[in-house]
Amino acid sequence: MNKDQVKGKAKEIGGKIQEEAGELVGSSKQQAKGVANQVEGKLQKKVGDAREAVEDALDDEATIRRGNRQ
């Protein structure tokens, strides 16, 4: 797990809380900000997922190359 995955999930959760709080107090502005934060968090988490997949693929490639040298 990398920092983008963690920060993205945290922002997504914070956005959900903000959306619910906006709903409780009747603030459509806060609800909209909460939804926007959720979307931003999901996107950041996806970036982290992609970064991790690339890093894993590079690690696998390096392992294969080391194995072929022996």
N, CA, C and O atoms as a GROMACS GRO file, in nm:
protein
  280
    1MET      N    1   0.085  -0.117   0.000
    1MET     CA    2   0.000   0.000   0.000
    1MET      C    3   0.090   0.123   0.000
    1MET      O    4   0.187   0.130   0.075
    2ASN      N    5   0.057   0.221  -0.084
    2ASN     CA    6   0.139   0.341  -0.093
    2ASN      C    7   0.060   0.463  -0.044
    2ASN      O    8  -0.058   0.455  -0.012
    3LYS      N    9   0.131   0.577  -0.040
    3LYS     CA   10   0.069   0.697   0.019
    3LYS      C   11  -0.053   0.745  -0.058
    3LYS      O   12  -0.146   0.797   0.002
    4ASP      N   13  -0.054   0.729  -0.191
    4ASP     CA   14  -0.171   0.772  -0.267
    4ASP      C   15  -0.293   0.687  -0.233
    4ASP      O   16  -0.405   0.739  -0.227
    5GLN      N   17  -0.273   0.560  -0.212
    5GLN     CA   18  -0.385   0.473  -0.175
    5GLN      C   19  -0.440   0.513  -0.039
    5GLN      O   20  -0.562   0.520  -0.020
    6VAL      N   21  -0.352   0.539   0.057
    6VAL     CA   22  -0.394   0.575   0.192
    6VAL      C   23  -0.462   0.712   0.194
    6VAL      O   24  -0.570   0.728   0.250
    7LYS      N   25  -0.397   0.810   0.132
    7LYS     CA   26  -0.454   0.945   0.130
    7LYS      C   27  -0.586   0.948   0.054
    7LYS      O   28  -0.680   1.018   0.092
    8GLY      N   29  -0.593   0.873  -0.054
    8GLY     CA   30  -0.716   0.868  -0.132
    8GLY      C   31  -0.831   0.811  -0.053
    8GLY      O   32  -0.942   0.864  -0.055
    9LYS      N   33  -0.805   0.701   0.016
    9LYS     CA   34  -0.911   0.638   0.096
    9LYS      C   35  -0.954   0.730   0.209
    9LYS      O   36  -1.073   0.740   0.240
   10ALA      N   37  -0.857   0.798   0.271
   10ALA     CA   38  -0.890   0.892   0.380
   10ALA      C   39  -0.977   1.007   0.328
   10ALA      O   40  -1.073   1.047   0.393
   11LYS      N   41  -0.941   1.060   0.211
   11LYS     CA   42  -1.018   1.170   0.153
   11LYS      C   43  -1.159   1.122   0.116
   11LYS      O   44  -1.256   1.196   0.133
   12GLU      N   45  -1.169   1.000   0.066
   12GLU     CA   46  -1.300   0.944   0.032
   12GLU      C   47  -1.388   0.932   0.156
   12GLU      O   48  -1.506   0.968   0.152
   13ILE      N   49  -1.332   0.883   0.264
   13ILE     CA   50  -1.408   0.869   0.389
   13ILE      C   51  -1.446   1.006   0.444
   13ILE      O   52  -1.560   1.027   0.487
   14GLY      N   53  -1.350   1.099   0.442
   14GLY     CA   54  -1.379   1.235   0.489
   14GLY      C   55  -1.489   1.300   0.407
   14GLY      O   56  -1.574   1.370   0.461
   15GLY      N   57  -1.488   1.276   0.277
   15GLY     CA   58  -1.593   1.329   0.190
   15GLY      C   59  -1.729   1.272   0.222
   15GLY      O   60  -1.830   1.343   0.219
   16LYS      N   61  -1.733   1.144   0.254
   16LYS     CA   62  -1.861   1.080   0.290
   16LYS      C   63  -1.915   1.142   0.419
   16LYS      O   64  -2.034   1.168   0.431
   17ILE      N   65  -1.825   1.163   0.514
   17ILE     CA   66  -1.866   1.226   0.641
   17ILE      C   67  -1.918   1.367   0.615
   17ILE      O   68  -2.020   1.408   0.670
   18GLN      N   69  -1.846   1.442   0.531
   18GLN     CA   70  -1.887   1.578   0.498
   18GLN      C   71  -2.022   1.580   0.428
   18GLN      O   72  -2.106   1.666   0.455
   19GLU      N   73  -2.043   1.486   0.338
   19GLU     CA   74  -2.171   1.477   0.268
   19GLU      C   75  -2.284   1.450   0.367
   19GLU      O   76  -2.388   1.515   0.363
   20GLU      N   77  -2.263   1.353   0.456
   20GLU     CA   78  -2.366   1.319   0.555
   20GLU      C   79  -2.392   1.435   0.650
   20GLU      O   80  -2.507   1.461   0.685
   21ALA      N   81  -2.286   1.506   0.691
   21ALA     CA   82  -2.302   1.621   0.780
   21ALA      C   83  -2.383   1.730   0.709
   21ALA      O   84  -2.470   1.793   0.769
   22GLY      N   85  -2.353   1.751   0.582
   22GLY     CA   86  -2.428   1.850   0.505
   22GLY      C   87  -2.575   1.814   0.495
   22GLY      O   88  -2.663   1.900   0.499
   23GLU      N   89  -2.600   1.684   0.481
   23GLU     CA   90  -2.739   1.637   0.475
   23GLU      C   91  -2.811   1.661   0.607
   23GLU      O   92  -2.927   1.702   0.610
   24LEU      N   93  -2.740   1.635   0.718
   24LEU     CA   94  -2.800   1.652   0.849
   24LEU      C   95  -2.837   1.798   0.878
   24LEU      O   96  -2.941   1.826   0.937
   25VAL      N   97  -2.751   1.890   0.834
   25VAL     CA   98  -2.778   2.031   0.862
   25VAL      C   99  -2.851   2.100   0.748
   25VAL      O  100  -2.881   2.220   0.756
   26GLY      N  101  -2.879   2.027   0.642
   26GLY     CA  102  -2.954   2.083   0.530
   26GLY      C  103  -2.872   2.174   0.441
   26GLY      O  104  -2.926   2.268   0.382
   27SER      N  105  -2.742   2.147   0.430
   27SER     CA  106  -2.655   2.231   0.347
   27SER      C  107  -2.617   2.156   0.219
   27SER      O  108  -2.534   2.065   0.220
   28SER      N  109  -2.680   2.195   0.110
   28SER     CA  110  -2.650   2.130  -0.017
   28SER      C  111  -2.507   2.161  -0.061
   28SER      O  112  -2.445   2.083  -0.132
   29LYS      N  113  -2.455   2.276  -0.019
   29LYS     CA  114  -2.317   2.314  -0.052
   29LYS      C  115  -2.219   2.216   0.014
   29LYS      O  116  -2.125   2.170  -0.051
   30GLN      N  117  -2.239   2.183   0.140
   30GLN     CA  118  -2.152   2.088   0.210
   30GLN      C  119  -2.167   1.947   0.152
   30GLN      O  120  -2.069   1.873   0.142
   31GLN      N  121  -2.288   1.911   0.115
   31GLN     CA  122  -2.310   1.781   0.052
   31GLN      C  123  -2.231   1.772  -0.078
   31GLN      O  124  -2.165   1.671  -0.105
   32ALA      N  125  -2.238   1.877  -0.159
   32ALA     CA  126  -2.167   1.878  -0.287
   32ALA      C  127  -2.016   1.873  -0.266
   32ALA      O  128  -1.946   1.802  -0.338
   33LYS      N  129  -1.966   1.946  -0.169
   33LYS     CA  130  -1.822   1.942  -0.139
   33LYS      C  131  -1.782   1.801  -0.095
   33LYS      O  132  -1.675   1.751  -0.130
   34GLY      N  133  -1.868   1.738  -0.017
   34GLY     CA  134  -1.840   1.601   0.029
   34GLY      C  135  -1.834   1.503  -0.086
   34GLY      O  136  -1.745   1.417  -0.091
   35VAL      N  137  -1.927   1.515  -0.178
   35VAL     CA  138  -1.928   1.427  -0.296
   35VAL      C  139  -1.802   1.452  -0.379
   35VAL      O  140  -1.739   1.357  -0.427
   36ALA      N  141  -1.765   1.579  -0.396
   36ALA     CA  142  -1.644   1.612  -0.473
   36ALA      C  143  -1.520   1.552  -0.407
   36ALA      O  144  -1.432   1.501  -0.476
   37ASN      N  145  -1.514   1.559  -0.274
   37ASN     CA  146  -1.399   1.499  -0.203
   37ASN      C  147  -1.397   1.348  -0.218
   37ASN      O  148  -1.290   1.287  -0.227
   38GLN      N  149  -1.514   1.287  -0.221
   38GLN     CA  150  -1.519   1.142  -0.242
   38GLN      C  151  -1.464   1.104  -0.379
   38GLN      O  152  -1.386   1.010  -0.392
   39VAL      N  153  -1.504   1.179  -0.480
   39VAL     CA  154  -1.457   1.152  -0.616
   39VAL      C  155  -1.306   1.173  -0.624
   39VAL      O  156  -1.234   1.092  -0.682
   40GLU      N  157  -1.259   1.282  -0.566
   40GLU     CA  158  -1.116   1.311  -0.565
   40GLU      C  159  -1.038   1.199  -0.493
   40GLU      O  160  -0.932   1.157  -0.538
   41GLY      N  161  -1.093   1.154  -0.382
   41GLY     CA  162  -1.029   1.046  -0.307
   41GLY      C  163  -1.025   0.916  -0.385
   41GLY      O  164  -0.923   0.846  -0.385
   42LYS      N  165  -1.134   0.884  -0.452
   42LYS     CA  166  -1.137   0.761  -0.533
   42LYS      C  167  -1.035   0.769  -0.645
   42LYS      O  168  -0.968   0.670  -0.675
   43LEU      N  169  -1.022   0.886  -0.707
   43LEU     CA  170  -0.926   0.904  -0.814
   43LEU      C  171  -0.782   0.889  -0.762
   43LEU      O  172  -0.699   0.823  -0.824
   44GLN      N  173  -0.755   0.951  -0.648
   44GLN     CA  174  -0.621   0.941  -0.590
   44GLN      C  175  -0.588   0.796  -0.554
   44GLN      O  176  -0.475   0.752  -0.572
   45LYS      N  177  -0.686   0.723  -0.503
   45LYS     CA  178  -0.664   0.583  -0.470
   45LYS      C  179  -0.635   0.502  -0.597
   45LYS      O  180  -0.549   0.414  -0.596
   46LYS      N  181  -0.706   0.532  -0.706
   46LYS     CA  182  -0.682   0.462  -0.833
   46LYS      C  183  -0.541   0.491  -0.884
   46LYS      O  184  -0.475   0.401  -0.937
   47VAL      N  185  -0.495   0.615  -0.868
   47VAL     CA  186  -0.357   0.648  -0.906
   47VAL      C  187  -0.260   0.563  -0.824
   47VAL      O  188  -0.164   0.509  -0.877
   48GLY      N  189  -0.287   0.552  -0.695
   48GLY     CA  190  -0.203   0.469  -0.609
   48GLY      C  191  -0.207   0.323  -0.649
   48GLY      O  192  -0.104   0.255  -0.647
   49ASP      N  193  -0.325   0.274  -0.686
   49ASP     CA  194  -0.338   0.135  -0.732
   49ASP      C  195  -0.254   0.112  -0.857
   49ASP      O  196  -0.185   0.011  -0.870
   50ALA      N  197  -0.260   0.209  -0.951
   50ALA     CA  198  -0.184   0.196  -1.075
   50ALA      C  199  -0.034   0.201  -1.047
   50ALA      O  200   0.042   0.122  -1.103
   51ARG      N  201   0.007   0.291  -0.960
   51ARG     CA  202   0.148   0.302  -0.924
   51ARG      C  203   0.197   0.170  -0.863
   51ARG      O  204   0.306   0.122  -0.895
   52GLU      N  205   0.117   0.113  -0.775
   52GLU     CA  206   0.156  -0.012  -0.711
   52GLU      C  207   0.165  -0.126  -0.814
   52GLU      O  208   0.255  -0.209  -0.806
   53ALA      N  209   0.073  -0.129  -0.909
   53ALA     CA  210   0.076  -0.232  -1.012
   53ALA      C  211   0.203  -0.221  -1.097
   53ALA      O  212   0.264  -0.322  -1.130
   54VAL      N  213   0.241  -0.098  -1.131
   54VAL     CA  214   0.364  -0.078  -1.209
   54VAL      C  215   0.486  -0.120  -1.128
   54VAL      O  216   0.575  -0.188  -1.179
   55GLU      N  217   0.490  -0.080  -1.001
   55GLU     CA  218   0.602  -0.118  -0.916
   55GLU      C  219   0.612  -0.269  -0.902
   55GLU      O  220   0.721  -0.326  -0.906
   56ASP      N  221   0.498  -0.335  -0.885
   56ASP     CA  222   0.498  -0.482  -0.874
   56ASP      C  223   0.548  -0.546  -1.003
   56ASP      O  224   0.624  -0.642  -0.999
   57ALA      N  225   0.505  -0.493  -1.117
   57ALA     CA  226   0.548  -0.548  -1.246
   57ALA      C  227   0.699  -0.529  -1.264
   57ALA      O  228   0.767  -0.619  -1.313
   58LEU      N  229   0.750  -0.414  -1.224
   58LEU     CA  230   0.894  -0.390  -1.234
   58LEU      C  231   0.972  -0.482  -1.141
   58LEU      O  232   1.078  -0.533  -1.177
   59ASP      N  233   0.919  -0.503  -1.021
   59ASP     CA  234   0.983  -0.596  -0.928
   59ASP      C  235   0.985  -0.738  -0.985
   59ASP      O  236   1.085  -0.808  -0.975
   60ASP      N  237   0.873  -0.779  -1.045
   60ASP     CA  238   0.866  -0.912  -1.106
   60ASP      C  239   0.967  -0.926  -1.219
   60ASP      O  240   1.033  -1.028  -1.232
   61GLU      N  241   0.977  -0.822  -1.301
   61GLU     CA  242   1.071  -0.823  -1.414
   61GLU      C  243   1.214  -0.833  -1.363
   61GLU      O  244   1.294  -0.909  -1.417
   62ALA      N  245   1.246  -0.757  -1.260
   62ALA     CA  246   1.381  -0.760  -1.203
   62ALA      C  247   1.412  -0.899  -1.146
   62ALA      O  248   1.524  -0.949  -1.161
   63THR      N  249   1.314  -0.960  -1.082
   63THR     CA  250   1.334  -1.094  -1.028
   63THR      C  251   1.359  -1.195  -1.138
   63THR      O  252   1.445  -1.282  -1.126
   64ILE      N  253   1.284  -1.183  -1.246
   64ILE     CA  254   1.302  -1.274  -1.360
   64ILE      C  255   1.440  -1.256  -1.421
   64ILE      O  256   1.508  -1.354  -1.452
   65ARG      N  257   1.483  -1.132  -1.438
   65ARG     CA  258   1.615  -1.105  -1.496
   65ARG      C  259   1.726  -1.159  -1.408
   65ARG      O  260   1.824  -1.214  -1.459
   66ARG      N  261   1.712  -1.145  -1.278
   66ARG     CA  262   1.814  -1.198  -1.186
   66ARG      C  263   1.818  -1.349  -1.197
   66ARG      O  264   1.925  -1.409  -1.193
   67GLY      N  265   1.702  -1.411  -1.211
   67GLY     CA  266   1.695  -1.556  -1.222
   67GLY      C  267   1.759  -1.608  -1.348
   67GLY      O  268   1.817  -1.717  -1.348
   68ASN      N  269   1.751  -1.533  -1.456
   68ASN     CA  270   1.810  -1.574  -1.584
   68ASN      C  271   1.961  -1.562  -1.585
   68ASN      O  272   2.027  -1.627  -1.666
   69ARG      N  273   2.018  -1.481  -1.497
   69ARG     CA  274   2.163  -1.462  -1.493
   69ARG      C  275   2.233  -1.576  -1.419
   69ARG      O  276   2.353  -1.595  -1.435
   70GLN      N  277   2.161  -1.649  -1.341
   70GLN     CA  278   2.226  -1.753  -1.260
   70GLN      C  279   2.253  -1.878  -1.336
   70GLN      O  280   2.307  -1.974  -1.280
   0.00000   0.00000   0.00000
